[in-house]
Amino acid sequence: QVQLAESGGHLVQAGGSLRLTCVASKNVFKINAMGWYRQAPGKQRELVAFISRDRKPSYEGYGKGRFTISTDNVKNTVYLQMDSLESEDTALYYCNTVPPLENYWGRGTQVTVSS
């Protein structure tokens, strides 16, 4: 069964904002650190941001100050708020545990930032 499902990506102009949503199964959400990853064409998948088991957030340098990861502990949901988007943010975005569980990779949600 599907353990994680991400959504919310679409085309946006540079400087704009998006909020990505990841709905997780309860058993996954409650016991794991959760993260957002992205993969652009020709590049390896990389971690964007994660939130620890006690729900403290951390960010990669390129996202710090622009991206915010948060959770809704009632809905078992992880969000990624992205502001001041740049063309370099264009990628397929995924959620997963941190470290990731290989079998939990989903379809991702496409974020495309136009200049």
DASULRA-V410891 format. One record per residue. RES is the residue in one letter. OMEGA is omega in degrees with one decimal (NA if undefined). BURIAL is 1 if it has 16 or more other C-alpha atoms within 10 Angstrom, else 0. Layout:
<<RES	OMEGA	BURIAL> <RES	OMEGA	BURIAL>>
This chain:
<<Q	-179.6	0> <V	179.4	0> <Q	-177.9	1> <L	178.0	1> <A	-178.6	1> <E	-179.1	1> <S	173.2	1> <G	-178.9	1> <G	174.0	1> <H	178.7	0> <L	179.7	0> <V	177.7	1> <Q	176.2	0> <A	-176.5	1> <G	-179.0	0> <G	-175.4	0> <S	173.7	1> <L	168.6	1> <R	177.4	0> <L	-177.7	1> <T	175.8	1> <C	176.5	1> <V	-176.4	1> <A	171.0	1> <S	-174.8	1> <K	-176.7	0> <N	176.7	0> <V	-174.4	0> <F	-170.5	1> <K	-172.0	0> <I	-174.6	0> <N	160.8	1> <A	-176.9	1> <M	-177.8	1> <G	170.7	1> <W	178.7	1> <Y	174.5	1> <R	177.4	1> <Q	175.6	1> <A	179.3	1> <P	178.6	0> <G	-179.1	0> <K	176.3	0> <Q	174.4	0> <R	-176.4	0> <E	176.2	0> <L	178.8	1> <V	-177.7	1> <A	174.3	1> <F	179.2	1> <I	-170.7	1> <S	179.2	0> <R	174.6	0> <D	169.7	0> <R	170.4	0> <K	-174.3	0> <P	173.1	1> <S	-175.1	1> <Y	166.6	1> <E	-173.7	0> <G	-176.0	0> <Y	-179.0	0> <G	-176.5	1> <K	-176.9	0> <G	178.1	0> <R	-176.1	0> <F	177.6	1> <T	176.1	1> <I	-179.2	1> <S	-179.8	1> <T	167.5	1> <D	-171.7	0> <N	174.3	0> <V	-177.8	0> <K	-176.4	0> <N	-172.1	1> <T	176.1	1> <V	180.0	1> <Y	168.3	1> <L	174.8	1> <Q	-177.9	0> <M	179.3	1> <D	179.3	1> <S	-175.8	0> <L	-179.7	1> <E	179.9	1> <S	179.7	0> <E	176.8	0> <D	179.2	1> <T	-177.0	1> <A	169.6	1> <L	-175.0	1> <Y	-178.5	1> <Y	164.9	1> <C	178.6	1> <N	172.2	1> <T	175.5	1> <V	-5.4	1> <P	-175.7	0> <P	171.5	1> <L	-170.8	0> <E	-177.0	0> <N	-177.4	0> <Y	176.8	1> <W	179.5	1> <G	-178.3	1> <R	-175.9	0> <G	175.4	1> <T	-172.0	1> <Q	172.2	1> <V	178.2	1> <T	-178.0	1> <V	-179.9	1> <S	-179.4	1> <S	NA	0>>
